[in-house]
């Protein structure tokens, strides 16, 4: 399964920061963490935003990081 914009929703917004939730359906964390997975949401995701991801194999929090080629995320550690 690929990224589906309908599964991305805003949980909170303040001062230019957005906390998102993404329900990944049948996608696992490895595919969600791959470069460009969130590219179709590049018009709404901004560097510094956080995405709570519910995937088939686990949940985690990703941070949107700056990237001129598209949307890139990194796991919070």
C-alpha distances in whole Angstrom, upper triangle without the diagonal:
4,7,8,12,13,12,14,18,21,23,26,28,31,33,30,28,25,23,20,17,13,12,8,8,6,6,9,12,12,9,10,14,13,15,14,11,13,15,14,16,19,21,21,20,23,25,26,23,22,18,18,15,14,11,11,14,16,17,18,20,19,22,21,23,25,24,25,22,19,18,18,18,20,21,24,26
4,6,10,12,11,13,16,19,22,25,26,29,30,27,25,22,21,18,16,12,12,9,9,9,7,11,12,12,9,9,12,11,13,11,8,9,11,10,12,15,17,18,17,20,22,23,21,20,16,17,14,14,12,13,16,17,17,18,19,17,19,18,20,22,20,21,19,16,15,15,16,18,19,22,25
4,6,9,8,9,13,16,18,21,22,25,27,24,22,19,18,14,13,9,10,7,9,10,9,11,12,13,10,8,11,11,12,10,6,6,9,8,9,12,14,14,13,17,18,20,17,16,13,14,12,13,12,14,16,17,16,16,16,15,17,15,18,19,18,20,17,14,12,13,14,16,17,20,23
4,5,6,7,11,14,17,20,21,24,26,23,22,18,17,14,12,9,9,8,9,11,11,14,15,16,13,11,15,15,16,13,10,9,11,8,9,13,14,14,14,18,20,21,18,17,14,15,13,13,13,15,18,18,17,18,18,17,18,17,20,21,21,22,20,16,14,16,16,19,20,22,26
4,5,5,8,12,15,17,18,21,23,20,19,16,15,12,11,9,10,10,12,15,14,16,17,19,16,13,16,16,16,14,11,9,10,7,7,10,11,10,11,15,18,19,16,16,13,14,13,14,15,17,20,20,18,18,18,16,17,16,19,20,20,21,19,15,14,16,16,19,20,22,26
4,6,8,11,14,17,18,22,24,22,20,17,16,12,11,9,9,10,11,14,15,17,18,20,18,15,18,19,20,17,14,12,14,11,10,14,14,13,14,18,21,21,18,17,14,15,14,14,15,17,20,20,18,19,19,18,20,18,22,23,23,24,23,19,17,19,19,22,22,24,27
4,6,10,12,16,17,21,24,21,19,16,14,10,8,6,5,7,8,12,12,14,15,18,15,13,16,17,18,16,13,11,14,12,11,15,15,13,14,17,20,20,16,15,12,12,10,10,11,14,17,16,15,16,16,15,17,17,20,22,23,24,23,19,17,18,17,19,19,21,24
4,7,10,13,14,18,20,18,15,12,11,7,6,5,7,9,11,15,14,16,15,18,16,13,15,17,17,15,12,10,12,11,9,12,13,10,10,14,16,16,13,12,9,10,9,11,12,15,18,17,14,14,14,13,14,14,17,19,20,22,21,17,14,16,15,17,17,19,22
4,6,9,11,15,18,16,14,10,9,6,5,7,9,12,14,17,17,19,18,21,19,16,18,20,20,18,16,13,15,14,11,14,14,11,11,14,17,16,12,12,9,10,11,12,15,18,20,18,16,16,14,14,15,15,19,21,22,23,23,19,16,18,17,19,19,20,23
4,6,7,11,14,13,11,7,6,5,6,9,12,15,17,21,20,21,20,23,22,18,19,22,22,20,18,15,17,16,12,14,14,10,10,13,15,14,11,10,9,10,12,14,17,20,22,20,17,16,14,14,14,14,18,20,21,23,24,20,17,18,17,19,19,19,22
4,7,11,14,13,11,8,5,5,7,10,13,16,18,22,21,22,20,23,23,19,20,23,23,22,20,17,20,19,16,18,17,14,13,15,17,15,11,10,9,9,12,14,17,20,22,19,16,15,13,14,15,15,19,21,23,26,26,23,19,20,18,19,18,18,21
4,7,10,11,8,6,5,7,10,13,16,19,22,25,24,24,23,26,25,21,22,25,25,24,22,19,21,20,17,18,17,14,13,14,15,13,10,10,11,11,15,17,20,24,25,22,18,17,14,15,15,15,18,21,23,25,26,23,20,20,18,20,19,18,21
4,7,7,6,4,6,9,12,15,18,21,24,27,26,26,25,27,26,23,23,25,25,23,22,19,20,20,16,17,16,12,12,12,14,12,9,11,12,14,17,19,23,26,27,25,21,19,16,16,15,15,17,19,22,23,25,22,19,20,19,20,20,19,22
4,6,5,7,9,12,15,19,22,25,28,31,29,29,27,30,29,25,25,28,27,26,25,21,23,23,19,19,18,14,14,13,14,12,11,12,15,16,20,23,26,29,30,27,24,21,18,18,16,16,18,19,22,24,26,23,21,21,20,21,21,20,23
4,6,8,11,15,18,21,25,27,30,33,31,31,29,31,30,27,26,28,27,26,26,22,23,24,20,19,18,15,14,12,13,11,11,14,16,19,22,25,28,32,33,30,26,23,20,19,16,16,17,18,21,23,25,23,21,21,20,21,22,21,24
4,7,10,13,17,19,23,25,28,31,29,29,27,28,28,24,23,25,24,22,22,19,20,20,16,15,14,11,11,9,10,9,9,12,14,17,20,24,26,30,31,28,25,22,18,17,14,13,15,15,18,19,21,19,17,18,18,19,20,19,23
4,7,10,14,16,20,22,25,28,26,26,23,25,25,21,21,23,22,21,20,17,18,19,15,15,14,11,10,8,9,7,6,8,11,14,17,20,23,27,27,24,21,18,15,14,11,11,13,14,17,19,21,18,16,16,15,16,17,16,19
4,6,10,13,16,18,22,25,23,23,21,23,23,19,19,21,20,19,18,15,17,17,13,13,13,9,8,8,10,8,5,7,8,11,14,17,20,24,25,22,18,16,13,12,11,10,13,15,18,20,21,18,15,16,14,16,16,16,19
4,7,10,14,16,19,22,20,20,18,21,21,17,17,20,20,19,18,15,17,17,14,15,15,12,10,10,12,9,6,5,6,8,11,14,17,21,21,19,15,13,10,10,10,10,14,16,19,21,22,19,15,16,13,15,14,14,17
4,7,10,13,16,19,17,18,16,19,18,14,15,18,18,17,15,12,15,15,11,13,14,10,9,11,13,11,8,6,5,6,8,11,14,18,19,17,13,12,10,10,10,11,14,17,19,21,21,18,14,15,13,14,14,14,18
4,7,10,12,15,14,15,14,17,16,13,15,17,18,17,15,12,16,15,13,15,16,13,12,14,16,15,11,9,5,5,6,8,11,14,16,14,10,10,9,10,12,13,16,19,21,23,23,19,16,16,14,15,14,15,18
4,6,9,12,11,12,12,15,13,10,12,15,16,15,12,10,14,13,11,14,16,13,12,15,16,16,13,10,7,6,5,6,8,12,14,12,10,10,10,10,13,13,17,19,20,22,21,18,15,15,13,15,14,16,19
4,6,9,9,11,11,14,13,11,14,16,18,17,13,12,16,15,14,17,19,17,16,19,20,20,16,14,10,9,6,5,6,9,12,11,10,11,12,13,16,16,20,23,23,25,24,21,17,18,16,17,16,18,21
4,6,5,7,9,11,10,8,11,13,16,15,11,11,15,14,14,17,19,18,16,19,21,21,18,15,11,10,7,6,5,7,10,10,10,11,13,13,16,16,20,22,22,24,23,19,16,16,15,16,16,18,21
4,6,8,11,13,12,11,14,16,18,18,14,14,17,16,17,20,22,20,20,23,24,24,21,19,15,14,10,8,6,7,10,11,12,14,16,17,20,20,23,26,26,28,26,22,20,20,18,20,19,21,24
4,7,10,12,10,10,14,15,18,18,14,15,18,18,19,22,24,23,22,25,26,26,23,21,17,16,12,10,7,6,9,11,13,15,18,18,21,22,24,27,26,28,26,23,21,20,19,20,19,22,24
4,7,8,6,7,10,11,14,14,11,13,16,16,17,19,22,21,20,22,23,23,21,19,15,14,10,9,6,6,8,10,11,13,15,15,18,19,21,24,23,25,23,20,18,17,16,17,16,19,21
4,6,6,6,9,10,14,15,12,14,17,18,18,21,24,23,20,23,23,23,21,18,15,14,10,9,5,5,6,8,9,11,14,14,17,18,20,23,23,25,23,21,18,17,15,15,14,17,19
4,6,5,6,9,12,14,11,13,16,18,18,19,22,21,19,21,20,20,18,15,13,12,8,9,6,8,7,7,8,8,11,10,14,15,17,20,20,23,21,19,16,14,12,12,10,13,15
4,6,5,6,10,12,10,13,16,18,18,20,23,22,20,21,21,21,20,17,15,15,12,12,10,11,9,10,12,11,13,12,15,16,17,20,19,22,20,18,16,14,12,12,11,15,16
4,5,5,9,10,7,11,13,15,16,17,21,20,18,20,20,21,19,18,15,15,12,13,10,11,11,12,13,13,14,13,16,16,17,19,18,21,18,16,14,13,12,13,13,17,18
4,6,8,9,6,8,11,13,13,15,18,17,15,17,17,18,16,14,11,12,9,10,8,11,11,11,11,11,11,10,12,12,15,17,16,19,17,14,12,10,9,10,11,14,16
4,6,9,7,9,12,14,14,15,19,18,15,16,15,16,15,13,11,12,10,12,11,13,13,12,12,10,11,8,11,11,12,15,14,17,16,13,11,8,7,7,8,12,14
4,6,6,9,11,13,14,15,18,19,16,17,17,18,17,16,14,16,13,15,14,16,15,16,15,14,14,12,13,13,13,15,14,16,14,12,10,8,8,10,11,15,17
4,6,8,9,12,13,12,16,17,14,15,14,16,16,16,15,17,15,18,17,19,19,19,18,16,16,12,13,11,11,12,10,12,10,8,7,6,7,10,12,16,18
4,5,5,8,10,9,13,14,12,14,14,16,16,16,15,17,15,18,17,19,20,20,19,18,17,13,14,11,12,12,10,11,9,6,6,6,9,12,14,18,20
4,6,8,9,10,14,14,12,14,15,17,15,15,13,14,12,15,13,16,17,17,16,15,15,12,13,12,13,14,13,15,12,9,8,8,9,12,14,17,20
4,6,6,7,10,10,8,11,12,14,12,12,10,13,12,14,14,17,18,18,16,15,14,11,12,9,12,13,12,14,12,8,6,7,8,12,14,17,20
4,5,5,9,10,9,11,13,15,14,15,14,17,16,18,18,21,22,22,20,19,17,14,14,11,12,12,11,11,9,6,5,8,10,14,17,19,23
4,6,8,9,10,13,15,17,15,16,15,17,16,18,18,21,23,23,21,20,19,16,16,14,15,15,14,14,12,9,8,11,13,17,19,22,25
4,5,6,6,9,12,14,12,13,12,15,14,17,18,21,22,22,20,19,17,14,14,11,14,14,13,14,13,9,8,11,12,16,18,20,23
4,6,5,8,10,13,12,14,13,17,17,20,20,23,25,24,22,20,18,15,14,10,12,11,10,11,10,7,6,9,12,15,18,20,23
4,6,8,11,14,13,15,15,18,19,22,23,26,28,27,24,22,20,17,16,13,14,13,13,13,13,10,9,13,15,18,21,22,26
4,6,10,12,10,12,12,15,16,19,21,24,26,24,22,20,17,15,14,11,13,13,14,15,15,12,10,13,14,17,19,20,24
4,7,9,7,9,9,13,14,17,19,22,24,22,19,17,14,12,10,7,10,10,12,13,13,10,8,10,10,13,15,17,20
4,6,6,9,11,15,16,20,21,25,26,24,21,18,15,12,10,7,8,8,10,12,13,11,8,10,10,13,15,16,20
4,6,9,11,15,17,20,22,25,26,24,21,18,14,11,8,5,5,5,8,11,13,11,8,9,9,11,13,14,17
4,6,10,13,16,19,21,25,25,22,19,16,12,10,6,5,6,8,12,14,16,14,11,11,10,10,12,11,15
4,7,10,13,16,19,22,23,20,17,14,10,8,6,5,8,10,13,16,17,14,11,11,9,11,12,12,15
4,7,9,13,15,19,19,17,13,10,7,6,4,6,9,13,15,18,19,16,12,12,9,10,10,9,13
4,6,10,12,16,16,14,10,8,6,5,6,8,11,14,16,19,19,16,12,12,9,10,10,10,14
4,7,10,13,14,11,7,6,5,6,9,11,15,18,20,23,23,19,15,15,11,12,10,11,14
4,6,10,11,8,5,5,6,7,11,12,16,19,20,23,22,19,15,14,11,12,10,12,15
4,7,8,6,5,7,9,11,14,16,19,23,24,26,25,22,18,18,15,15,13,15,17
4,5,5,6,8,11,12,16,17,20,23,24,26,25,22,19,18,15,16,14,16,18
4,6,8,11,14,16,19,21,24,27,27,29,28,25,22,21,18,19,17,19,20
4,7,10,14,15,19,21,23,27,27,30,28,25,22,21,18,18,15,17,18
4,7,11,13,16,19,21,25,26,29,28,25,21,20,17,16,13,14,15
4,7,10,14,16,19,23,24,27,26,23,20,18,15,14,11,12,13
4,7,10,13,16,19,21,24,24,21,17,15,12,11,7,8,10
4,7,10,13,17,18,22,22,19,15,13,10,9,6,6,9
4,7,9,13,15,18,18,15,12,10,6,5,5,6,9
4,6,10,12,16,16,14,10,8,5,5,6,7,10
4,7,9,12,13,10,7,6,4,7,9,10,14
4,6,10,11,10,7,6,6,7,10,11,14
4,7,9,9,7,7,9,10,14,15,17
4,6,6,6,6,9,11,15,17,19
4,6,8,9,13,15,19,21,23
4,7,9,12,15,19,21,24
4,6,10,13,17,19,22
4,7,10,14,16,19
4,7,10,13,16
4,7,9,12
4,6,9
4,6
4
